[in-house]
Amino acid sequence: MSKPVIGVFALQGNVREHVAMLTQVGVEARPVRRPSELAQVDAMVLPGGESTTMDKLARAFELFEPLQKRIADGMPVFGTCAGMILLANEITGGIADQETLGGLDVTVRRNAFGRQVDSFEADLEFAAFEAPYHAVFIRAPWVERVGRDVEVLSTVSSGPATGRIVAVRHDRLLATSFHPELTGDARLHGYFAELVRELS
């Protein structure tokens, strides 16, 4: 598949920024708001936003269960910030009865880095990239537990959060604590696009 179609969950979050990044790396990107639109894509991006609001909107637009089924059936998904929370099998620091789409065998701590005022930027090392990746963290989660088959792609290398896991891959699922769509660096979107091509 030379040009896969990758959808972006478009009910909340940085939709346009993700669409622009995906287009830049040579895939067709489409906003997804309804089950009929989900059925037409090969993979999905779950953007940053507010995870509980995204959960409620997905249910209101009858997108939650079809999306959950596509993930369980093996659709590749890239979750960023709130998207990481939605993919996680377990959440700590969430609200009562908060549910996730699941599929990613990790435990994620919601708002782990603090409130909006505690947002920060950091250079991260990735084994897949030669140069560091400049990451933007906004009310970000971090990963507290990874399952046996989950690959840790990056951790924070300095400051009070040193050693915290902020990027993981589990087979067809990729997730970051930060917002790659806000950096101008398309390498992670390219990494995901290549993953989609390989698995298709």
Secondary structure, 3 states (H helix, E strand, C coil): CCCCEEEEECCCCCHHHHHHHHHHCCCEEEEECCHHHHCCCCEEEECCCCHHHHHHHHHHCCCHHHHHHHHHCCCCEEEECHHHHHHEEEEECCCCCCCCCCCEEEEEECCCCCCHHHCEEEEECCCCCCCCEEEEECCCCEEEEECCCCEEEEECCCCCCCCCEEEEEECCEEEECCCHHHCCCCHHHHHHHHHHHHHC
